[in-house]
């Protein structure tokens, strides 16, 4: 499903500061999945992730599965 990555709805983490360009942006499209792109290169392409895969990733991330050890 081709979607123009200039469409509205892209967002960064609430923890991202306004001057921080080291982030990814996400856009959730109901029924299509979640798009992820580099905030420094918005025209560089979008990685589209299916809804169930995004849900699984999100749950694991919230549980700390990808946290680096201290």
N, CA, C and O atoms as a Tripos MOL2 file, in Angstrom:
@<TRIPOS>MOLECULE
protein
  280   279    70     0     0
PROTEIN
NO_CHARGES

@<TRIPOS>ATOM
      1 N           0.8370   -1.1790    0.0000 N.3       1 UNK1
      2 CA          0.0000    0.0000    0.0000 C.3       1 UNK1
      3 C           0.8820    1.2420    0.0000 C.2       1 UNK1
      4 O           1.4110    1.5990    1.0520 O.2       1 UNK1
      5 N           1.0600    1.9070   -1.1210 N.am      2 UNK2
      6 CA          1.9030    3.1010   -1.1320 C.3       2 UNK2
      7 C           1.2270    4.2630   -0.4150 C.2       2 UNK2
      8 O           0.0720    4.5950   -0.6820 O.2       2 UNK2
      9 N           1.9590    4.8590    0.4810 N.am      3 UNK3
     10 CA          1.4560    6.0160    1.2210 C.3       3 UNK3
     11 C           2.5260    7.0950    1.1480 C.2       3 UNK3
     12 O           3.7020    6.8140    1.3800 O.2       3 UNK3
     13 N           2.1440    8.2960    0.8360 N.am      4 UNK4
     14 CA          3.0670    9.4190    0.7820 C.3       4 UNK4
     15 C           3.5870    9.6840    2.1880 C.2       4 UNK4
     16 O           2.8020    9.9810    3.0890 O.2       4 UNK4
     17 N           4.9080    9.5800    2.3910 N.am      5 UNK5
     18 CA          5.4330    9.7590    3.7420 C.3       5 UNK5
     19 C           5.4380   11.2190    4.1850 C.2       5 UNK5
     20 O           5.9760   11.5300    5.2480 O.2       5 UNK5
     21 N           4.8610   12.1070    3.4110 N.am      6 UNK6
     22 CA          4.6740   13.4900    3.8460 C.3       6 UNK6
     23 C           3.2730   13.6990    4.4340 C.2       6 UNK6
     24 O           2.9410   14.8060    4.8590 O.2       6 UNK6
     25 N           2.4730   12.6680    4.4580 N.am      7 UNK7
     26 CA          1.1290   12.7690    5.0510 C.3       7 UNK7
     27 C           1.2380   13.1860    6.5120 C.2       7 UNK7
     28 O           2.2850   13.0220    7.1370 O.2       7 UNK7
     29 N           0.1540   13.7230    7.0470 N.am      8 UNK8
     30 CA          0.1390   14.1150    8.4520 C.3       8 UNK8
     31 C           0.0400   12.8690    9.3300 C.2       8 UNK8
     32 O          -0.2480   11.7790    8.8360 O.2       8 UNK8
     33 N           0.2700   13.0250   10.5840 N.am      9 UNK9
     34 CA          0.1350   11.9330   11.5290 C.3       9 UNK9
     35 C           1.4470   11.3740   12.0290 C.2       9 UNK9
     36 O           1.4410   10.4830   12.8790 O.2       9 UNK9
     37 N           2.5810   11.8660   11.5320 N.am     10 UNK10
     38 CA          3.8770   11.3830   12.0150 C.3      10 UNK10
     39 C           4.1420   11.9620   13.3960 C.2      10 UNK10
     40 O           3.7840   13.1070   13.6710 O.2      10 UNK10
     41 N           4.7680   11.1730   14.2670 N.am     11 UNK11
     42 CA          5.0750   11.6600   15.6100 C.3      11 UNK11
     43 C           6.3640   11.0420   16.1190 C.2      11 UNK11
     44 O           6.7890    9.9800   15.6640 O.2      11 UNK11
     45 N           6.9740   11.7290   17.0700 N.am     12 UNK12
     46 CA          8.1570   11.2350   17.7740 C.3      12 UNK12
     47 C           7.7540   10.9130   19.2120 C.2      12 UNK12
     48 O           6.6560   11.2480   19.6540 O.2      12 UNK12
     49 N           8.6360   10.2760   19.9080 N.am     13 UNK13
     50 CA          8.4270    9.9910   21.3190 C.3      13 UNK13
     51 C           8.2470   11.2950   22.0930 C.2      13 UNK13
     52 O           8.8370   12.3200   21.7510 O.2      13 UNK13
     53 N           7.4390   11.2400   23.1220 N.am     14 UNK14
     54 CA          7.2810   12.4120   24.0000 C.3      14 UNK14
     55 C           8.5920   12.7490   24.6750 C.2      14 UNK14
     56 O           8.7820   13.8830   25.1150 O.2      14 UNK14
     57 N           9.5050   11.7870   24.7690 N.am     15 UNK15
     58 CA         10.8020   12.0180   25.4120 C.3      15 UNK15
     59 C          11.7990   12.6980   24.4760 C.2      15 UNK15
     60 O          12.8860   13.0790   24.9090 O.2      15 UNK15
     61 N          11.4510   12.8500   23.2280 N.am     16 UNK16
     62 CA         12.3160   13.5030   22.2600 C.3      16 UNK16
     63 C          12.2530   15.0070   22.4750 C.2      16 UNK16
     64 O          11.1660   15.5780   22.5640 O.2      16 UNK16
     65 N          13.4140   15.6530   22.5580 N.am     17 UNK17
     66 CA         13.4440   17.1060   22.7200 C.3      17 UNK17
     67 C          13.3360   17.7770   21.3550 C.2      17 UNK17
     68 O          13.5960   17.1520   20.3270 O.2      17 UNK17
     69 N          12.9570   19.0300   21.3490 N.am     18 UNK18
     70 CA         12.7490   19.7370   20.0860 C.3      18 UNK18
     71 C          14.0330   19.8470   19.2700 C.2      18 UNK18
     72 O          13.9620   19.8730   18.0410 O.2      18 UNK18
     73 N          15.1890   19.9130   19.8950 N.am     19 UNK19
     74 CA         16.4460   20.0270   19.1710 C.3      19 UNK19
     75 C          17.0980   18.6960   18.8560 C.2      19 UNK19
     76 O          18.1700   18.6560   18.2520 O.2      19 UNK19
     77 N          16.4660   17.6110   19.2560 N.am     20 UNK20
     78 CA         17.0580   16.2820   19.0760 C.3      20 UNK20
     79 C          16.6630   15.7190   17.7150 C.2      20 UNK20
     80 O          15.4930   15.4210   17.4750 O.2      20 UNK20
     81 N          17.6500   15.5750   16.8230 N.am     21 UNK21
     82 CA         17.3430   15.0180   15.5060 C.3      21 UNK21
     83 C          17.8330   13.5760   15.3830 C.2      21 UNK21
     84 O          18.0090   13.0740   14.2730 O.2      21 UNK21
     85 N          18.0480   12.9240   16.4950 N.am     22 UNK22
     86 CA         18.5110   11.5390   16.5110 C.3      22 UNK22
     87 C          17.3620   10.5890   16.8310 C.2      22 UNK22
     88 O          17.5150    9.6740   17.6410 O.2      22 UNK22
     89 N          16.2300   10.8030   16.2060 N.am     23 UNK23
     90 CA         15.0270   10.0370   16.5270 C.3      23 UNK23
     91 C          14.4440    9.3750   15.2890 C.2      23 UNK23
     92 O          14.8240    9.6720   14.1560 O.2      23 UNK23
     93 N          13.5330    8.4890   15.5380 N.am     24 UNK24
     94 CA         12.6890    7.9770   14.4750 C.3      24 UNK24
     95 C          11.2950    8.5550   14.6840 C.2      24 UNK24
     96 O          10.9210    8.9260   15.7970 O.2      24 UNK24
     97 N          10.5450    8.6230   13.6110 N.am     25 UNK25
     98 CA          9.1620    9.0670   13.6770 C.3      25 UNK25
     99 C           8.2870    7.8910   13.2850 C.2      25 UNK25
    100 O           8.6820    7.0560   12.4710 O.2      25 UNK25
    101 N           7.1040    7.8270   13.8650 N.am     26 UNK26
    102 CA          6.1610    6.7500   13.5790 C.3      26 UNK26
    103 C           4.8460    7.3340   13.0930 C.2      26 UNK26
    104 O           4.4930    8.4730   13.3990 O.2      26 UNK26
    105 N           4.1460    6.5300   12.3400 N.am     27 UNK27
    106 CA          2.8000    6.8920   11.8890 C.3      27 UNK27
    107 C           1.9730    5.6200   11.8760 C.2      27 UNK27
    108 O           2.3140    4.6610   11.1850 O.2      27 UNK27
    109 N           0.9060    5.6080   12.6250 N.am     28 UNK28
    110 CA          0.0360    4.4400   12.6960 C.3      28 UNK28
    111 C          -1.1140    4.6270   11.7210 C.2      28 UNK28
    112 O          -1.8290    5.6280   11.7770 O.2      28 UNK28
    113 N          -1.2880    3.6690   10.8360 N.am     29 UNK29
    114 CA         -2.3680    3.7010    9.8560 C.3      29 UNK29
    115 C          -3.2690    2.5070   10.1550 C.2      29 UNK29
    116 O          -2.8700    1.3580    9.9650 O.2      29 UNK29
    117 N          -4.4670    2.7800   10.6160 N.am     30 UNK30
    118 CA         -5.4000    1.7320   11.0100 C.3      30 UNK30
    119 C          -5.5570    0.6920    9.9080 C.2      30 UNK30
    120 O          -5.8620    1.0300    8.7650 O.2      30 UNK30
    121 N          -5.3500   -0.5600   10.2540 N.am     31 UNK31
    122 CA         -5.5050   -1.6630    9.3210 C.3      31 UNK31
    123 C          -4.3190   -1.8950    8.4120 C.2      31 UNK31
    124 O          -4.2260   -2.9540    7.7910 O.2      31 UNK31
    125 N          -3.4020   -0.9320    8.3120 N.am     32 UNK32
    126 CA         -2.2590   -1.0620    7.4090 C.3      32 UNK32
    127 C          -0.9620   -1.3290    8.1490 C.2      32 UNK32
    128 O          -0.0700   -1.9870    7.6140 O.2      32 UNK32
    129 N          -0.8440   -0.8320    9.3630 N.am     33 UNK33
    130 CA          0.3730   -1.0280   10.1340 C.3      33 UNK33
    131 C           0.9490    0.2840   10.6090 C.2      33 UNK33
    132 O           0.2720    1.3110   10.6570 O.2      33 UNK33
    133 N           2.2310    0.2200   10.9620 N.am     34 UNK34
    134 CA          2.9390    1.3810   11.4820 C.3      34 UNK34
    135 C           4.1330    1.6710   10.5920 C.2      34 UNK34
    136 O           4.9240    0.7800   10.2810 O.2      34 UNK34
    137 N           4.2520    2.9180   10.1880 N.am     35 UNK35
    138 CA          5.4030    3.3520    9.4120 C.3      35 UNK35
    139 C           6.4500    3.9310   10.3410 C.2      35 UNK35
    140 O           6.1200    4.6170   11.3090 O.2      35 UNK35
    141 N           7.7220    3.6520   10.0470 N.am     36 UNK36
    142 CA          8.8320    4.1800   10.8290 C.3      36 UNK36
    143 C           9.8110    4.8130    9.8490 C.2      36 UNK36
    144 O          10.1680    4.2020    8.8420 O.2      36 UNK36
    145 N          10.2430    6.0360   10.1410 N.am     37 UNK37
    146 CA         11.2200    6.7110    9.2850 C.3      37 UNK37
    147 C          12.2190    7.4820   10.1380 C.2      37 UNK37
    148 O          11.9660    7.7550   11.3120 O.2      37 UNK37
    149 N          13.3380    7.8240    9.5500 N.am     38 UNK38
    150 CA         14.4050    8.5780   10.2040 C.3      38 UNK38
    151 C          14.0240   10.0550   10.2100 C.2      38 UNK38
    152 O          13.7170   10.6150    9.1570 O.2      38 UNK38
    153 N          14.0400   10.6860   11.3640 N.am     39 UNK39
    154 CA         13.6500   12.0910   11.4520 C.3      39 UNK39
    155 C          14.6500   13.0080   10.7460 C.2      39 UNK39
    156 O          14.2990   14.1330   10.3880 O.2      39 UNK39
    157 N          15.8860   12.5510   10.5390 N.am     40 UNK40
    158 CA         16.8810   13.3570    9.8410 C.3      40 UNK40
    159 C          16.7400   13.2680    8.3280 C.2      40 UNK40
    160 O          17.2310   14.1370    7.6080 O.2      40 UNK40
    161 N          16.0710   12.2210    7.8380 N.am     41 UNK41
    162 CA         15.9540   11.9870    6.3960 C.3      41 UNK41
    163 C          14.5380   11.5170    6.0750 C.2      41 UNK41
    164 O          14.3170   10.3490    5.7550 O.2      41 UNK41
    165 N          13.6000   12.4260    6.1620 N.am     42 UNK42
    166 CA         12.1850   12.0820    5.9990 C.3      42 UNK42
    167 C          11.8430   11.5840    4.6060 C.2      42 UNK42
    168 O          10.8230   10.9200    4.4200 O.2      42 UNK42
    169 N          12.6820   11.8960    3.6190 N.am     43 UNK43
    170 CA         12.4350   11.4130    2.2640 C.3      43 UNK43
    171 C          13.1990   10.1230    1.9760 C.2      43 UNK43
    172 O          13.1490    9.6080    0.8580 O.2      43 UNK43
    173 N          13.9010    9.6020    2.9720 N.am     44 UNK44
    174 CA         14.7600    8.4410    2.7780 C.3      44 UNK44
    175 C          14.0440    7.1050    2.7680 C.2      44 UNK44
    176 O          14.6870    6.0680    2.6030 O.2      44 UNK44
    177 N          12.7560    7.1000    2.9350 N.am     45 UNK45
    178 CA         12.0080    5.8530    2.9130 C.3      45 UNK45
    179 C          11.3240    5.5620    4.2300 C.2      45 UNK45
    180 O          11.6420    6.1470    5.2660 O.2      45 UNK45
    181 N          10.3930    4.6580    4.1630 N.am     46 UNK46
    182 CA          9.5890    4.2800    5.3270 C.3      46 UNK46
    183 C           9.5990    2.7630    5.4530 C.2      46 UNK46
    184 O           9.4180    2.0490    4.4660 O.2      46 UNK46
    185 N           9.8100    2.2800    6.6580 N.am     47 UNK47
    186 CA          9.6980    0.8590    6.9640 C.3      47 UNK47
    187 C           8.2840    0.6460    7.4960 C.2      47 UNK47
    188 O           7.9170    1.2010    8.5310 O.2      47 UNK47
    189 N           7.4830   -0.1650    6.7820 N.am     48 UNK48
    190 CA          6.1050   -0.4430    7.2250 C.3      48 UNK48
    191 C           6.0800   -1.7740    7.9640 C.2      48 UNK48
    192 O           6.5730   -2.7860    7.4660 O.2      48 UNK48
    193 N           5.4990   -1.7570    9.1590 N.am     49 UNK49
    194 CA          5.4500   -2.9280   10.0320 C.3      49 UNK49
    195 C           3.9880   -3.3290   10.2130 C.2      49 UNK49
    196 O           3.1560   -2.4930   10.5660 O.2      49 UNK49
    197 N           3.6680   -4.6090    9.9740 N.am     50 UNK50
    198 CA          2.2790   -5.0650   10.1130 C.3      50 UNK50
    199 C           1.7470   -4.8560   11.5420 C.2      50 UNK50
    200 O           2.5260   -4.8560   12.4950 O.2      50 UNK50
    201 N           0.4330   -4.6790   11.6940 N.am     51 UNK51
    202 CA         -0.1550   -4.3760   13.0020 C.3      51 UNK51
    203 C           0.2110   -5.3680   14.1120 C.2      51 UNK51
    204 O           0.5600   -4.9440   15.2140 O.2      51 UNK51
    205 N           0.1410   -6.6560   13.8520 N.am     52 UNK52
    206 CA          0.4460   -7.6270   14.9140 C.3      52 UNK52
    207 C           1.9150   -7.5990   15.3100 C.2      52 UNK52
    208 O           2.2440   -7.7650   16.4850 O.2      52 UNK52
    209 N           2.7900   -7.3910   14.3500 N.am     53 UNK53
    210 CA          4.2220   -7.3020   14.6510 C.3      53 UNK53
    211 C           4.5240   -6.0610   15.4810 C.2      53 UNK53
    212 O           5.3200   -6.1170   16.4180 O.2      53 UNK53
    213 N           3.8850   -4.9280   15.1350 N.am     54 UNK54
    214 CA          4.0860   -3.6950   15.9050 C.3      54 UNK54
    215 C           3.5660   -3.8640   17.3300 C.2      54 UNK54
    216 O           4.2100   -3.4180   18.2800 O.2      54 UNK54
    217 N           2.4250   -4.4960   17.4850 N.am     55 UNK55
    218 CA          1.8630   -4.7100   18.8180 C.3      55 UNK55
    219 C           2.8060   -5.5640   19.6650 C.2      55 UNK55
    220 O           3.0240   -5.2740   20.8420 O.2      55 UNK55
    221 N           3.3600   -6.6090   19.0700 N.am     56 UNK56
    222 CA          4.2950   -7.4730   19.7860 C.3      56 UNK56
    223 C           5.5530   -6.7060   20.1830 C.2      56 UNK56
    224 O           6.0070   -6.7960   21.3240 O.2      56 UNK56
    225 N           6.1160   -5.9510   19.2370 N.am     57 UNK57
    226 CA          7.3040   -5.1420   19.5230 C.3      57 UNK57
    227 C           7.0210   -4.1450   20.6410 C.2      57 UNK57
    228 O           7.8200   -4.0120   21.5680 O.2      57 UNK57
    229 N           5.8990   -3.4490   20.5640 N.am     58 UNK58
    230 CA          5.5500   -2.4380   21.5650 C.3      58 UNK58
    231 C           5.4300   -3.0450   22.9570 C.2      58 UNK58
    232 O           5.9280   -2.4780   23.9300 O.2      58 UNK58
    233 N           4.7740   -4.1890   23.0530 N.am     59 UNK59
    234 CA          4.6170   -4.8610   24.3480 C.3      59 UNK59
    235 C           5.9740   -5.2470   24.9320 C.2      59 UNK59
    236 O           6.2260   -5.0530   26.1220 O.2      59 UNK59
    237 N           6.8450   -5.7950   24.0850 N.am     60 UNK60
    238 CA          8.1750   -6.1970   24.5550 C.3      60 UNK60
    239 C           9.0040   -4.9820   24.9670 C.2      60 UNK60
    240 O           9.7130   -5.0310   25.9720 O.2      60 UNK60
    241 N           8.9230   -3.9000   24.2040 N.am     61 UNK61
    242 CA          9.6740   -2.6890   24.5420 C.3      61 UNK61
    243 C           9.2020   -2.1100   25.8750 C.2      61 UNK61
    244 O          10.0190   -1.7060   26.7030 O.2      61 UNK61
    245 N           7.8930   -2.0700   26.0800 N.am     62 UNK62
    246 CA          7.3500   -1.5610   27.3500 C.3      62 UNK62
    247 C           7.7730   -2.4220   28.5270 C.2      62 UNK62
    248 O           7.9210   -1.9230   29.6420 O.2      62 UNK62
    249 N           7.9700   -3.7210   28.2850 N.am     63 UNK63
    250 CA          8.3790   -4.6440   29.3450 C.3      63 UNK63
    251 C           9.8860   -4.6010   29.5940 C.2      63 UNK63
    252 O          10.3800   -5.2520   30.5140 O.2      63 UNK63
    253 N          10.6250   -3.8320   28.7700 N.am     64 UNK64
    254 CA         12.0630   -3.6920   28.9780 C.3      64 UNK64
    255 C          12.9130   -4.7280   28.2570 C.2      64 UNK64
    256 O          14.1070   -4.8400   28.5330 O.2      64 UNK64
    257 N          12.3260   -5.4820   27.3460 N.am     65 UNK65
    258 CA         13.0560   -6.5540   26.6680 C.3      65 UNK65
    259 C          14.2660   -6.0540   25.8730 C.2      65 UNK65
    260 O          15.1950   -6.8230   25.6250 O.2      65 UNK65
    261 N          14.2710   -4.7890   25.4730 N.am     66 UNK66
    262 CA         15.3660   -4.2670   24.6380 C.3      66 UNK66
    263 C          16.2610   -3.2890   25.3830 C.2      66 UNK66
    264 O          17.1430   -2.6720   24.7850 O.2      66 UNK66
    265 N          16.0390   -3.1460   26.6890 N.am     67 UNK67
    266 CA         16.8560   -2.2240   27.4790 C.3      67 UNK67
    267 C          18.2940   -2.7320   27.5780 C.2      67 UNK67
    268 O          18.5380   -3.9330   27.6890 O.2      67 UNK67
    269 N          19.2320   -1.7970   27.5350 N.am     68 UNK68
    270 CA         20.6380   -2.1680   27.7000 C.3      68 UNK68
    271 C          20.9270   -2.3890   29.1800 C.2      68 UNK68
    272 O          20.3530   -1.7100   30.0300 O.2      68 UNK68
    273 N          21.8070   -3.3260   29.4920 N.am     69 UNK69
    274 CA         22.1470   -3.5410   30.9050 C.3      69 UNK69
    275 C          22.9060   -2.3280   31.4540 C.2      69 UNK69
    276 O          23.6140   -1.6320   30.7270 O.2      69 UNK69
    277 N          22.7360   -2.1030   32.7440 N.am     70 UNK70
    278 CA         23.4390   -0.9650   33.4040 C.3      70 UNK70
    279 C          24.8720   -1.2750   33.6350 C.2      70 UNK70
    280 O          25.6050   -0.4430   34.1710 O.2      70 UNK70
@<TRIPOS>BOND
     1     1     2 1
     2     2     3 1
     3     3     4 2
     4     3     5 am
     5     5     6 1
     6     6     7 1
     7     7     8 2
     8     7     9 am
     9     9    10 1
    10    10    11 1
    11    11    12 2
    12    11    13 am
    13    13    14 1
    14    14    15 1
    15    15    16 2
    16    15    17 am
    17    17    18 1
    18    18    19 1
    19    19    20 2
    20    19    21 am
    21    21    22 1
    22    22    23 1
    23    23    24 2
    24    23    25 am
    25    25    26 1
    26    26    27 1
    27    27    28 2
    28    27    29 am
    29    29    30 1
    30    30    31 1
    31    31    32 2
    32    31    33 am
    33    33    34 1
    34    34    35 1
    35    35    36 2
    36    35    37 am
    37    37    38 1
    38    38    39 1
    39    39    40 2
    40    39    41 am
    41    41    42 1
    42    42    43 1
    43    43    44 2
    44    43    45 am
    45    45    46 1
    46    46    47 1
    47    47    48 2
    48    47    49 am
    49    49    50 1
    50    50    51 1
    51    51    52 2
    52    51    53 am
    53    53    54 1
    54    54    55 1
    55    55    56 2
    56    55    57 am
    57    57    58 1
    58    58    59 1
    59    59    60 2
    60    59    61 am
    61    61    62 1
    62    62    63 1
    63    63    64 2
    64    63    65 am
    65    65    66 1
    66    66    67 1
    67    67    68 2
    68    67    69 am
    69    69    70 1
    70    70    71 1
    71    71    72 2
    72    71    73 am
    73    73    74 1
    74    74    75 1
    75    75    76 2
    76    75    77 am
    77    77    78 1
    78    78    79 1
    79    79    80 2
    80    79    81 am
    81    81    82 1
    82    82    83 1
    83    83    84 2
    84    83    85 am
    85    85    86 1
    86    86    87 1
    87    87    88 2
    88    87    89 am
    89    89    90 1
    90    90    91 1
    91    91    92 2
    92    91    93 am
    93    93    94 1
    94    94    95 1
    95    95    96 2
    96    95    97 am
    97    97    98 1
    98    98    99 1
    99    99   100 2
   100    99   101 am
   101   101   102 1
   102   102   103 1
   103   103   104 2
   104   103   105 am
   105   105   106 1
   106   106   107 1
   107   107   108 2
   108   107   109 am
   109   109   110 1
   110   110   111 1
   111   111   112 2
   112   111   113 am
   113   113   114 1
   114   114   115 1
   115   115   116 2
   116   115   117 am
   117   117   118 1
   118   118   119 1
   119   119   120 2
   120   119   121 am
   121   121   122 1
   122   122   123 1
   123   123   124 2
   124   123   125 am
   125   125   126 1
   126   126   127 1
   127   127   128 2
   128   127   129 am
   129   129   130 1
   130   130   131 1
   131   131   132 2
   132   131   133 am
   133   133   134 1
   134   134   135 1
   135   135   136 2
   136   135   137 am
   137   137   138 1
   138   138   139 1
   139   139   140 2
   140   139   141 am
   141   141   142 1
   142   142   143 1
   143   143   144 2
   144   143   145 am
   145   145   146 1
   146   146   147 1
   147   147   148 2
   148   147   149 am
   149   149   150 1
   150   150   151 1
   151   151   152 2
   152   151   153 am
   153   153   154 1
   154   154   155 1
   155   155   156 2
   156   155   157 am
   157   157   158 1
   158   158   159 1
   159   159   160 2
   160   159   161 am
   161   161   162 1
   162   162   163 1
   163   163   164 2
   164   163   165 am
   165   165   166 1
   166   166   167 1
   167   167   168 2
   168   167   169 am
   169   169   170 1
   170   170   171 1
   171   171   172 2
   172   171   173 am
   173   173   174 1
   174   174   175 1
   175   175   176 2
   176   175   177 am
   177   177   178 1
   178   178   179 1
   179   179   180 2
   180   179   181 am
   181   181   182 1
   182   182   183 1
   183   183   184 2
   184   183   185 am
   185   185   186 1
   186   186   187 1
   187   187   188 2
   188   187   189 am
   189   189   190 1
   190   190   191 1
   191   191   192 2
   192   191   193 am
   193   193   194 1
   194   194   195 1
   195   195   196 2
   196   195   197 am
   197   197   198 1
   198   198   199 1
   199   199   200 2
   200   199   201 am
   201   201   202 1
   202   202   203 1
   203   203   204 2
   204   203   205 am
   205   205   206 1
   206   206   207 1
   207   207   208 2
   208   207   209 am
   209   209   210 1
   210   210   211 1
   211   211   212 2
   212   211   213 am
   213   213   214 1
   214   214   215 1
   215   215   216 2
   216   215   217 am
   217   217   218 1
   218   218   219 1
   219   219   220 2
   220   219   221 am
   221   221   222 1
   222   222   223 1
   223   223   224 2
   224   223   225 am
   225   225   226 1
   226   226   227 1
   227   227   228 2
   228   227   229 am
   229   229   230 1
   230   230   231 1
   231   231   232 2
   232   231   233 am
   233   233   234 1
   234   234   235 1
   235   235   236 2
   236   235   237 am
   237   237   238 1
   238   238   239 1
   239   239   240 2
   240   239   241 am
   241   241   242 1
   242   242   243 1
   243   243   244 2
   244   243   245 am
   245   245   246 1
   246   246   247 1
   247   247   248 2
   248   247   249 am
   249   249   250 1
   250   250   251 1
   251   251   252 2
   252   251   253 am
   253   253   254 1
   254   254   255 1
   255   255   256 2
   256   255   257 am
   257   257   258 1
   258   258   259 1
   259   259   260 2
   260   259   261 am
   261   261   262 1
   262   262   263 1
   263   263   264 2
   264   263   265 am
   265   265   266 1
   266   266   267 1
   267   267   268 2
   268   267   269 am
   269   269   270 1
   270   270   271 1
   271   271   272 2
   272   271   273 am
   273   273   274 1
   274   274   275 1
   275   275   276 2
   276   275   277 am
   277   277   278 1
   278   278   279 1
   279   279   280 2
@<TRIPOS>SUBSTRUCTURE
     1 UNK1         2 RESIDUE 1 A UNK
     2 UNK2         6 RESIDUE 1 A UNK
     3 UNK3        10 RESIDUE 1 A UNK
     4 UNK4        14 RESIDUE 1 A UNK
     5 UNK5        18 RESIDUE 1 A UNK
     6 UNK6        22 RESIDUE 1 A UNK
     7 UNK7        26 RESIDUE 1 A UNK
     8 UNK8        30 RESIDUE 1 A UNK
     9 UNK9        34 RESIDUE 1 A UNK
    10 UNK10       38 RESIDUE 1 A UNK
    11 UNK11       42 RESIDUE 1 A UNK
    12 UNK12       46 RESIDUE 1 A UNK
    13 UNK13       50 RESIDUE 1 A UNK
    14 UNK14       54 RESIDUE 1 A UNK
    15 UNK15       58 RESIDUE 1 A UNK
    16 UNK16       62 RESIDUE 1 A UNK
    17 UNK17       66 RESIDUE 1 A UNK
    18 UNK18       70 RESIDUE 1 A UNK
    19 UNK19       74 RESIDUE 1 A UNK
    20 UNK20       78 RESIDUE 1 A UNK
    21 UNK21       82 RESIDUE 1 A UNK
    22 UNK22       86 RESIDUE 1 A UNK
    23 UNK23       90 RESIDUE 1 A UNK
    24 UNK24       94 RESIDUE 1 A UNK
    25 UNK25       98 RESIDUE 1 A UNK
    26 UNK26      102 RESIDUE 1 A UNK
    27 UNK27      106 RESIDUE 1 A UNK
    28 UNK28      110 RESIDUE 1 A UNK
    29 UNK29      114 RESIDUE 1 A UNK
    30 UNK30      118 RESIDUE 1 A UNK
    31 UNK31      122 RESIDUE 1 A UNK
    32 UNK32      126 RESIDUE 1 A UNK
    33 UNK33      130 RESIDUE 1 A UNK
    34 UNK34      134 RESIDUE 1 A UNK
    35 UNK35      138 RESIDUE 1 A UNK
    36 UNK36      142 RESIDUE 1 A UNK
    37 UNK37      146 RESIDUE 1 A UNK
    38 UNK38      150 RESIDUE 1 A UNK
    39 UNK39      154 RESIDUE 1 A UNK
    40 UNK40      158 RESIDUE 1 A UNK
    41 UNK41      162 RESIDUE 1 A UNK
    42 UNK42      166 RESIDUE 1 A UNK
    43 UNK43      170 RESIDUE 1 A UNK
    44 UNK44      174 RESIDUE 1 A UNK
    45 UNK45      178 RESIDUE 1 A UNK
    46 UNK46      182 RESIDUE 1 A UNK
    47 UNK47      186 RESIDUE 1 A UNK
    48 UNK48      190 RESIDUE 1 A UNK
    49 UNK49      194 RESIDUE 1 A UNK
    50 UNK50      198 RESIDUE 1 A UNK
    51 UNK51      202 RESIDUE 1 A UNK
    52 UNK52      206 RESIDUE 1 A UNK
    53 UNK53      210 RESIDUE 1 A UNK
    54 UNK54      214 RESIDUE 1 A UNK
    55 UNK55      218 RESIDUE 1 A UNK
    56 UNK56      222 RESIDUE 1 A UNK
    57 UNK57      226 RESIDUE 1 A UNK
    58 UNK58      230 RESIDUE 1 A UNK
    59 UNK59      234 RESIDUE 1 A UNK
    60 UNK60      238 RESIDUE 1 A UNK
    61 UNK61      242 RESIDUE 1 A UNK
    62 UNK62      246 RESIDUE 1 A UNK
    63 UNK63      250 RESIDUE 1 A UNK
    64 UNK64      254 RESIDUE 1 A UNK
    65 UNK65      258 RESIDUE 1 A UNK
    66 UNK66      262 RESIDUE 1 A UNK
    67 UNK67      266 RESIDUE 1 A UNK
    68 UNK68      270 RESIDUE 1 A UNK
    69 UNK69      274 RESIDUE 1 A UNK
    70 UNK70      278 RESIDUE 1 A UNK
